[in-house]
Amino acid sequence: MKYTQNGSYVLKKLELQFDDGVAHNLIPLFMDVSIYESMFSVGMSGNITIMDTNSIYNENFLGNGERVEIVFETSGTNKEISVSGIVYKCSPPTRINEHTSGLLLNFCSDEIINNSRTRVTKSYNDVCSNIVKSLHEKISTKKLISVETKEINHFVGANQNPIQVIANLSRRSMSVNNESGYLYFENNQQFCYLPIEYLYKQDPVTQYKYKTANIYYDVSKKEEESFSAIQDYSIIDVPDFMQQIDDGVLGSSSTNLNLLEKSFYKSEYDNISQFNKTNSLAKTPNLNNELVNNKNTDKLYTYVDDFQKPFQNFRLKNINTILNTQRYAARITVFGDTNNVCGSIIICALPVWGTEANKGKIPDPYSGKFLVAEIKHTLKRTQYTQTMKLVKDAFEVGK
C-alpha cells in the first residue's frame, strides 16, 4: 500500500433520501461527518453537519425518518465502510448568511428504531446463540456472526424488546469453549454476538505507536510511518481500588434462589483462580495479589429468578469478565483506516515516562495488545481521522 497523504480518503456516497424516491447529494454541502460504533452499544449512530444552500430544510420537515447513506474508504485501500441510517433528529437551522443555514442531522441504525417497535412474546427452548439469531432476524437483515453457546435454555420473552431479551440471554451465555463476556453489538461491517474472551484470541489487525513529530526512521517512508503513528492520546480514568472492591471484580459471589425448582445455589468468582492467560490480552491481572479477596465477599449478588444451575455460574462469570475488560483503558487518535473495526485487536505502544519504565522494571499497562471497544470516525472535507477507545484486562511488566 502506498500512502501519499495521511488522512486522505475517498467519499463515494453521502446522500439524504426521502420516501418519495428523491435523494439529495450532500457531498458538496457537508462540513463534517461523525460515525460512532461501540461494543457496549447495540447499533451505530452519527451526525452530519451541512451548509444548506439548497433550501432542503425549508422544503422538507427533516428529522422524521429520512435515510442517510454513507460510503467511504481510506485512499490506497480496497476496504470500504458503508453506513445506512435513519435521521431521527434535525437541529433548528442556524443562520450562516442570507443564503445559507447550518444544519446538524442525527441518525442511527435501523435496528435501534426497529427494536423499539418490536416485542417478544414467545417462549424458546434452545441454546442462547440460536435464540439470539432468531431475535436478530426480527429487527435486522444485516449479517450476524456469533460463537455457539452451550446448555439448552428455557426462556420466555415476556413482552420485552428484542435487545432487552438479548441482554438477558448474554448473561446466560457461555461458549462451547468456555469463553465468557458475551456482547451483542454492531461494527462497521456486521453485527456480532461474541464473548470478549473469544475476541482476545484474535490476531492483531494493525499496530500504532507514539513517536516524536517530524522525526522518521526512514524519510522516504514518512507517510507510512505517520499513518501508523498516534496523533494524540489520553489515559482514561478507570475504576480505582475502592470502586473495584465495590464492583466485585477482585472477588464476588452470588446467591441464587430458583422459585420454579425451589432450589438454592451459591456461585463464586475470584480474580486469581479464574484468570486465564489464554483468554486474556496480557500475563498479569493484578499488581498485588494480596489485595484480592480470597473469601469472595467484596460483592454479594442475590437473585430470585428462574435461572437453572449452570446459567447461575455463567451469569457471575459474564458480569466479571465484562467489568475486568476495562481495568486499563486509553483513547488514541490516528489517521483514518477503514480496516479498523470495533471488536478487533490492535497493538499499541503509549509512552511510559521515567528511567525505570524504560528498563522494563515497572508495570506497563499501556503497551501490547488492546481490544478496540469504541471508534469515532470523523470525516472532514480534507481529512479522515479515527478516535479509538482501547481497553484491556491485564498488563505486562516492562516492554
LINQUI-V53591 format. One record per residue. N is the residue number from 0. RES is the residue in three letters. PSI is psi in whole degrees, 0 to 359 (* if undefined). Layout:
((N:RES:PSI) (N:RES:PSI))
//
This chain:
((0:MET:135) (1:LYS:118) (2:TYR:133) (3:THR:339) (4:GLN:119) (5:ASN:139) (6:GLY:357) (7:SER:146) (8:TYR:167) (9:VAL:116) (10:LEU:102) (11:LYS:330) (12:LYS:135) (13:LEU:96) (14:GLU:149) (15:LEU:116) (16:GLN:144) (17:PHE:161) (18:ASP:333) (19:ASP:8) (20:GLY:351) (21:VAL:137) (22:ALA:136) (23:HIS:127) (24:ASN:116) (25:LEU:359) (26:ILE:317) (27:PRO:346) (28:LEU:340) (29:PHE:149) (30:MET:317) (31:ASP:157) (32:VAL:133) (33:SER:131) (34:ILE:132) (35:TYR:135) (36:GLU:141) (37:SER:142) (38:MET:340) (39:PHE:10) (40:SER:141) (41:VAL:311) (42:GLY:166) (43:MET:159) (44:SER:177) (45:GLY:185) (46:ASN:156) (47:ILE:128) (48:THR:125) (49:ILE:153) (50:MET:105) (51:ASP:95) (52:THR:357) (53:ASN:12) (54:SER:36) (55:ILE:318) (56:TYR:319) (57:ASN:328) (58:GLU:340) (59:ASN:140) (60:PHE:90) (61:LEU:157) (62:GLY:22) (63:ASN:49) (64:GLY:14) (65:GLU:157) (66:ARG:139) (67:VAL:132) (68:GLU:125) (69:ILE:129) (70:VAL:127) (71:PHE:165) (72:GLU:153) (73:THR:135) (74:SER:135) (75:GLY:359) (76:THR:169) (77:ASN:23) (78:LYS:109) (79:GLU:155) (80:ILE:128) (81:SER:121) (82:VAL:131) (83:SER:135) (84:GLY:169) (85:ILE:129) (86:VAL:115) (87:TYR:351) (88:LYS:141) (89:CYS:132) (90:SER:156) (91:PRO:145) (92:PRO:138) (93:THR:125) (94:ARG:123) (95:ILE:311) (96:ASN:188) (97:GLU:348) (98:HIS:353) (99:THR:138) (100:SER:146) (101:GLY:133) (102:LEU:147) (103:LEU:114) (104:LEU:122) (105:ASN:132) (106:PHE:163) (107:CYS:166) (108:SER:150) (109:ASP:325) (110:GLU:329) (111:ILE:319) (112:ILE:313) (113:ASN:321) (114:ASN:319) (115:SER:344) (116:ARG:9) (117:THR:140) (118:ARG:146) (119:VAL:118) (120:THR:356) (121:LYS:167) (122:SER:156) (123:TYR:149) (124:ASN:83) (125:ASP:175) (126:VAL:153) (127:CYS:321) (128:SER:324) (129:ASN:323) (130:ILE:318) (131:VAL:319) (132:LYS:317) (133:SER:318) (134:LEU:321) (135:HIS:321) (136:GLU:342) (137:LYS:334) (138:ILE:354) (139:SER:150) (140:THR:2) (141:LYS:159) (142:LYS:140) (143:LEU:126) (144:ILE:142) (145:SER:164) (146:VAL:131) (147:GLU:138) (148:THR:167) (149:LYS:166) (150:GLU:124) (151:ILE:133) (152:ASN:134) (153:HIS:116) (154:PHE:140) (155:VAL:130) (156:GLY:327) (157:ALA:38) (158:ASN:31) (159:GLN:165) (160:ASN:152) (161:PRO:320) (162:ILE:327) (163:GLN:319) (164:VAL:317) (165:ILE:321) (166:ALA:322) (167:ASN:317) (168:LEU:328) (169:SER:329) (170:ARG:342) (171:ARG:0) (172:SER:138) (173:MET:130) (174:SER:163) (175:VAL:343) (176:ASN:18) (177:ASN:39) (178:GLU:134) (179:SER:176) (180:GLY:44) (181:TYR:137) (182:LEU:144) (183:TYR:117) (184:PHE:166) (185:GLU:130) (186:ASN:188) (187:ASN:4) (188:GLN:328) (189:GLN:176) (190:PHE:151) (191:CYS:140) (192:TYR:91) (193:LEU:148) (194:PRO:144) (195:ILE:321) (196:GLU:334) (197:TYR:318) (198:LEU:325) (199:TYR:332) (200:LYS:354) (201:GLN:154) (202:ASP:144) (203:PRO:142) (204:VAL:337) (205:THR:179) (206:GLN:136) (207:TYR:147) (208:LYS:155) (209:TYR:133) (210:LYS:158) (211:THR:135) (212:ALA:141) (213:ASN:19) (214:ILE:126) (215:TYR:147) (216:TYR:325) (217:ASP:108) (218:VAL:328) (219:SER:347) (220:LYS:33) (221:LYS:329) (222:GLU:317) (223:GLU:319) (224:GLU:319) (225:SER:325) (226:PHE:325) (227:SER:12) (228:ALA:145) (229:ILE:124) (230:GLN:329) (231:ASP:153) (232:TYR:161) (233:SER:147) (234:ILE:128) (235:ILE:135) (236:ASP:117) (237:VAL:167) (238:PRO:131) (239:ASP:182) (240:PHE:318) (241:MET:320) (242:GLN:324) (243:GLN:323) (244:ILE:313) (245:ASP:324) (246:ASP:339) (247:GLY:17) (248:VAL:344) (249:LEU:336) (250:GLY:127) (251:SER:166) (252:SER:159) (253:SER:140) (254:THR:123) (255:ASN:121) (256:LEU:114) (257:ASN:112) (258:LEU:327) (259:LEU:317) (260:GLU:350) (261:LYS:49) (262:SER:158) (263:PHE:132) (264:TYR:144) (265:LYS:132) (266:SER:149) (267:GLU:151) (268:TYR:136) (269:ASP:151) (270:ASN:342) (271:ILE:303) (272:SER:333) (273:GLN:6) (274:PHE:128) (275:ASN:114) (276:LYS:330) (277:THR:322) (278:ASN:45) (279:SER:167) (280:LEU:354) (281:ALA:188) (282:LYS:336) (283:THR:117) (284:PRO:330) (285:ASN:141) (286:LEU:324) (287:ASN:104) (288:ASN:344) (289:GLU:339) (290:LEU:349) (291:VAL:133) (292:ASN:104) (293:ASN:355) (294:LYS:355) (295:ASN:42) (296:THR:9) (297:ASP:316) (298:LYS:126) (299:LEU:113) (300:TYR:142) (301:THR:124) (302:TYR:135) (303:VAL:101) (304:ASP:200) (305:ASP:18) (306:PHE:127) (307:GLN:168) (308:LYS:309) (309:PRO:326) (310:PHE:338) (311:GLN:319) (312:ASN:318) (313:PHE:318) (314:ARG:311) (315:LEU:320) (316:LYS:319) (317:ASN:316) (318:ILE:312) (319:ASN:329) (320:THR:316) (321:ILE:318) (322:LEU:318) (323:ASN:337) (324:THR:326) (325:GLN:31) (326:ARG:334) (327:TYR:129) (328:ALA:147) (329:ALA:162) (330:ARG:128) (331:ILE:152) (332:THR:129) (333:VAL:167) (334:PHE:142) (335:GLY:134) (336:ASP:113) (337:THR:0) (338:ASN:342) (339:ASN:134) (340:VAL:151) (341:CYS:133) (342:GLY:0) (343:SER:170) (344:ILE:134) (345:ILE:161) (346:ILE:131) (347:CYS:142) (348:ALA:104) (349:LEU:152) (350:PRO:138) (351:VAL:108) (352:TRP:142) (353:GLY:147) (354:THR:315) (355:GLU:326) (356:ALA:317) (357:ASN:338) (358:LYS:0) (359:GLY:28) (360:LYS:353) (361:ILE:158) (362:PRO:145) (363:ASP:85) (364:PRO:356) (365:TYR:30) (366:SER:156) (367:GLY:208) (368:LYS:141) (369:PHE:151) (370:LEU:129) (371:VAL:106) (372:ALA:327) (373:GLU:149) (374:ILE:131) (375:LYS:115) (376:HIS:126) (377:THR:115) (378:LEU:113) (379:LYS:175) (380:ARG:332) (381:THR:356) (382:GLN:146) (383:TYR:123) (384:THR:161) (385:GLN:135) (386:THR:119) (387:MET:137) (388:LYS:123) (389:LEU:135) (390:VAL:157) (391:LYS:162) (392:ASP:350) (393:ALA:176) (394:PHE:166) (395:GLU:159) (396:VAL:111) (397:GLY:187) (398:LYS:*))
//
